[in-house]
Amino acid sequence: MAESGGGWRDSYRGMSSDNIKGLVLAISSSLFIGASFIVKKKGLKKAGATGTRAGVGGYSYLYEPLWWIGVTTMLLGEIANFAAYAFAPAILVTPLGALTHIILLEKLHIFGVLGCALCVVGSTTIVLHAPQEQEIGSVLEVWNLATEPAFMFYASLIIGAAVFLIIRYVPQYGQTNVMVYIGICSLVGSLSVMSVKALGIALKLTFSGTNQLFYPQTWVFTLVVLTCVVTQLNYLNKALDTFNTAIVSPIYYVMFTSLTILASVIMFKDWDRQNGTQIVTEMCGFVTILSGTFLLHRTKDMVEGSPVILPVRISKHADEDGFESEGIPLRRQESLRSP
């Protein structure tokens, strides 16, 4: 019995101080980024009322102060997120974005409460079983990981898929299928997170006294980050302007998080430092978060005792209180809530 207890303690040594720092920063990031989604959406709607909508290629939102407030809020969240990746593995930091969905919801149906509980339980499971951060002493080590055949193959597939979507599907289906814009954001996002983590490690080492700014690889990672972030921001704006936030947010979270975990497992070999039980537990935690996220958004506007409303088709650019063209209820109509 004593040997069994000792084996459990050996397999779980608790969270390191770096993982704890990453956890706190990731939660802070969720607060800011979650708020930015709502503020940016309002800014895009306001700008679209007086100019060309972002969804059809317009940039009138650049003159809208509310949109800039949302961007600033997102920037603060991304800075916290950036710092989190410097201290903790992506498999710990990225799934915690689900907490955003809890923070922004006020009135919840009973199933919404269950969704919140699932998100918290799933996040806790991942936090407690996340791998320890890999010890890296130079940005050159990260560069070697990024240029290994496995990750180069993955990066090539991701870039090819994103370019294919932009050239082939955006012109025809960008305005009618939410998966097009979100797919581009998620694909590019998985590469941006790996570059952000590499750049974060370089800056962390530099501030610790080991200057990494002299290495050209540091600036290559910086260029990749800038390119990916600009691409993500552009297509995320289009998605938010074209589709309801309640649809965009959970789909983006699921796709982005899944691809980021896959990229991290390939590049940083997170699972090489864990046993099978820990890996399966993490995946169960992730599936639990996905289930909670689905429940939160599926029951977002339900109230106790409300009847089930069947999907109704109306025009593509339905209002936030209407339905999307594909028959997906985006938000229940006020008239249907009235007794």
C-alpha positions in Angstrom: 0.0 0.0 0.0 2.9 2.3 0.9 4.5 1.5 -2.4 1.3 2.4 -4.2 1.2 5.8 -2.5 4.8 6.5 -3.3 4.2 5.7 -7.0 1.3 8.2 -7.1 3.5 10.9 -5.5 6.3 10.1 -8.1 3.8 10.5 -11.0 2.4 13.8 -9.6 4.9 16.2 -8.1 2.6 19.2 -8.0 2.7 22.4 -10.0 6.1 24.1 -10.5 6.4 27.8 -9.7 6.6 28.6 -13.4 3.4 26.6 -14.1 1.6 28.6 -11.3 2.8 31.9 -12.9 1.5 30.7 -16.3 -1.8 29.7 -14.7 -2.4 33.2 -13.2 -1.4 35.0 -16.4 -3.7 32.7 -18.5 -6.7 33.4 -16.2 -6.0 37.2 -16.5 -5.7 36.8 -20.2 -9.2 35.2 -20.4 -10.7 38.2 -18.6 -9.3 40.7 -21.0 -9.8 38.7 -24.2 -13.3 37.7 -23.3 -14.3 41.4 -22.8 -12.6 42.4 -26.0 -14.8 40.1 -28.1 -17.9 41.9 -26.9 -16.4 45.4 -27.2 -15.0 44.8 -30.7 -18.3 43.3 -31.9 -20.1 46.4 -30.8 -17.5 48.6 -32.5 -17.8 46.7 -35.7 -21.6 47.0 -35.7 -21.4 50.7 -35.0 -18.9 51.2 -37.8 -20.8 49.0 -40.2 -23.9 51.2 -39.7 -22.1 54.2 -41.2 -19.6 52.7 -43.5 -18.5 49.5 -45.4 -18.8 46.4 -43.2 -15.6 44.5 -42.4 -17.3 41.3 -43.5 -17.4 42.6 -47.1 -13.9 44.0 -47.1 -14.4 47.4 -45.5 -12.1 49.1 -43.0 -14.4 51.7 -41.6 -14.0 50.2 -38.1 -10.5 51.7 -38.0 -12.2 55.1 -37.4 -14.4 53.7 -34.6 -13.1 54.4 -31.0 -15.1 51.6 -29.5 -13.3 49.1 -31.8 -9.9 50.5 -30.7 -10.9 50.1 -27.1 -11.7 46.4 -27.8 -8.3 46.0 -29.6 -6.5 47.6 -26.6 -8.3 45.2 -24.2 -7.4 42.3 -26.5 -3.8 43.5 -26.6 -3.7 43.5 -22.7 -5.0 40.0 -22.8 -2.6 38.9 -25.4 0.3 40.3 -23.4 -0.8 38.3 -20.4 -1.2 35.3 -22.7 2.2 35.9 -24.2 3.8 35.9 -20.8 1.9 32.8 -19.8 3.4 30.8 -22.7 6.9 31.9 -21.5 6.3 30.1 -18.2 4.0 27.2 -18.9 3.4 24.7 -21.7 0.7 25.4 -24.3 -1.3 22.3 -23.2 -1.8 24.1 -19.9 -2.3 27.7 -21.1 -4.5 27.3 -24.2 -7.5 25.3 -22.8 -8.0 27.9 -20.0 -9.4 30.2 -22.7 -12.7 28.4 -21.9 -12.9 30.5 -18.8 -13.7 33.5 -21.0 -17.1 31.9 -21.8 -18.0 31.8 -18.1 -16.8 35.3 -17.3 -19.0 37.0 -19.9 -22.3 35.2 -19.0 -24.6 36.6 -16.3 -28.0 35.0 -16.3 -27.7 31.2 -16.8 -30.2 28.4 -17.4 -29.6 25.3 -15.2 -27.8 23.7 -18.1 -25.6 26.9 -18.3 -24.6 26.4 -14.7 -23.8 22.8 -15.5 -21.7 24.1 -18.5 -19.8 26.4 -16.1 -19.1 23.5 -13.7 -17.9 21.3 -16.6 -15.5 24.1 -17.8 -14.1 24.5 -14.2 -13.7 20.8 -13.7 -12.1 20.3 -17.1 -9.7 23.3 -16.5 -8.8 22.0 -13.0 -8.1 18.5 -14.4 -5.7 19.9 -17.1 -4.0 22.3 -14.6 -3.3 19.5 -12.1 -2.0 17.1 -14.8 -0.2 19.5 -17.1 3.5 18.6 -17.9 6.3 20.6 -16.4 7.8 23.2 -18.6 10.7 22.0 -20.6 14.1 23.5 -19.5 15.4 25.6 -22.4 18.6 27.6 -22.2 18.7 29.3 -25.6 16.5 30.3 -28.4 18.6 28.1 -30.6 17.2 25.1 -28.8 13.7 26.3 -29.8 14.8 26.9 -33.3 16.1 23.3 -33.5 12.7 22.0 -32.3 10.9 24.2 -34.9 13.0 22.9 -37.7 12.7 19.2 -37.0 11.0 17.3 -39.9 7.8 16.5 -38.0 7.0 20.1 -37.2 8.1 21.4 -40.6 5.7 18.9 -42.1 2.9 20.2 -39.8 3.7 23.8 -40.5 3.7 23.2 -44.3 0.2 21.5 -44.0 -1.1 24.4 -42.0 0.2 27.1 -44.3 -1.0 25.2 -47.4 -4.5 24.8 -45.9 -4.8 28.4 -44.8 -3.7 29.7 -48.3 -6.1 27.3 -50.0 -9.0 28.5 -47.8 -8.1 32.2 -48.5 -7.8 31.7 -52.3 -10.5 29.1 -53.0 -13.2 29.4 -50.3 -13.2 33.0 -48.9 -14.5 34.6 -52.1 -17.4 32.0 -52.5 -18.3 30.9 -49.0 -16.8 33.5 -46.6 -20.1 35.3 -46.1 -22.2 32.1 -45.6 -20.1 29.5 -43.8 -18.6 30.5 -40.4 -16.0 27.7 -40.7 -14.1 29.5 -43.5 -13.0 32.6 -41.5 -12.6 30.6 -38.2 -10.7 27.9 -40.0 -8.1 30.4 -41.2 -7.8 32.0 -37.8 -7.4 28.7 -36.1 -4.8 27.3 -38.5 -2.7 30.4 -38.4 -3.2 30.7 -34.7 -1.6 27.4 -33.9 1.6 28.6 -35.6 1.4 32.0 -33.9 1.2 30.4 -30.5 4.4 28.3 -31.1 6.2 31.5 -32.3 4.8 33.5 -29.3 6.1 30.8 -27.0 9.5 30.9 -28.7 9.7 34.6 -28.5 8.5 34.6 -24.9 11.3 32.2 -24.0 13.8 34.4 -25.7 12.7 37.5 -23.8 12.5 35.6 -20.5 16.1 34.4 -21.0 17.2 37.9 -22.0 15.6 39.5 -18.9 17.4 36.8 -16.8 20.8 38.0 -18.1 21.3 35.7 -21.2 20.8 38.0 -24.1 19.0 36.3 -27.0 18.4 39.4 -29.1 21.7 38.8 -31.0 20.4 35.6 -32.5 18.7 36.1 -35.9 16.3 33.3 -35.0 14.7 35.5 -32.3 13.8 38.1 -35.0 12.5 35.3 -37.4 10.1 34.2 -34.6 9.1 37.9 -34.2 8.3 38.2 -37.9 6.2 35.1 -37.8 4.3 36.3 -34.8 3.5 39.7 -36.5 2.5 38.0 -39.7 0.2 35.5 -38.0 -1.4 38.0 -35.6 -2.2 40.4 -38.4 -3.8 37.5 -40.4 -5.8 36.3 -37.4 -7.0 39.8 -36.6 -8.2 40.4 -40.1 -10.2 37.2 -40.5 -11.5 37.3 -36.9 -12.9 40.8 -37.6 -14.6 39.4 -40.7 -16.0 36.5 -38.7 -17.3 38.7 -35.9 -18.8 41.2 -38.4 -20.6 38.5 -40.4 -21.7 36.0 -37.7 -23.0 36.1 -34.2 -20.4 36.1 -31.4 -22.3 33.2 -29.7 -21.4 31.1 -32.8 -17.9 32.5 -33.5 -16.5 32.2 -30.0 -17.1 28.5 -29.2 -16.1 27.3 -32.7 -13.0 29.4 -32.6 -12.1 28.1 -29.2 -12.5 24.4 -30.1 -10.6 24.6 -33.4 -7.8 27.0 -32.1 -7.2 25.0 -28.9 -7.2 21.6 -30.6 -4.7 22.7 -33.3 -2.5 24.5 -30.7 -2.3 21.4 -28.5 -1.4 19.3 -31.5 1.3 21.8 -32.6 2.7 21.9 -29.1 2.8 18.1 -28.8 4.7 17.9 -32.1 7.1 20.8 -31.6 7.8 20.8 -27.8 7.1 17.1 -27.3 4.9 17.8 -24.2 3.7 14.2 -24.0 7.2 12.7 -24.0 7.5 13.9 -20.4 4.3 12.3 -19.3 2.9 8.8 -18.8 -0.2 7.4 -20.5 -2.4 8.0 -17.5 -1.5 11.8 -17.4 -2.1 12.1 -21.2 -5.5 10.4 -21.1 -6.5 12.5 -18.0 -5.6 15.7 -19.9 -7.6 14.7 -22.9 -10.6 13.9 -20.7 -10.2 17.3 -19.1 -10.2 18.9 -22.6 -13.3 17.0 -23.7 -15.0 18.1 -20.5 -14.2 21.7 -21.3 -15.6 21.3 -24.8 -18.8 19.8 -23.4 -19.1 22.7 -21.0 -18.5 25.3 -23.7 -21.2 23.7 -25.9 -23.7 23.7 -23.1 -22.9 27.4 -22.2 -23.5 28.7 -25.6 -26.4 26.3 -26.5 -28.4 27.5 -23.5 -27.0 31.0 -23.3 -30.4 32.8 -23.7 -32.7 30.1 -22.2 -34.7 30.9 -19.1 -36.3 28.5 -16.7 -39.5 27.1 -18.1 -39.0 28.5 -21.6 -40.3 26.4 -24.5 -38.1 25.0 -27.1 -37.9 27.2 -30.2 -37.3 25.6 -33.5 -34.7 27.1 -35.9 -36.1 29.5 -38.5 -34.5 30.7 -41.7 -34.2 34.4 -42.4 -31.8 36.6 -44.3 -28.0 36.0 -44.1 -27.2 39.2 -42.2 -29.7 38.7 -39.4 -29.6 40.9 -36.4 -28.0 39.7 -33.1 -31.5 38.8 -31.9 -32.4 36.7 -35.0 -31.2 33.6 -36.6 -28.4 32.8 -39.0 -29.1 31.8 -42.6 -28.1 28.2 -42.0 -31.0 27.7 -39.6 -28.8 28.0 -36.4 -30.5 30.0 -33.7 -28.1 32.7 -32.7 -30.2 34.3 -30.0 -33.8 34.0 -29.0 -36.1 36.8 -30.1 -37.5 39.1 -27.4 -41.0 38.7 -28.7 -40.8 35.0 -28.1 -39.8 35.5 -24.5 -42.8 37.6 -23.7 -45.7 35.8 -22.0 
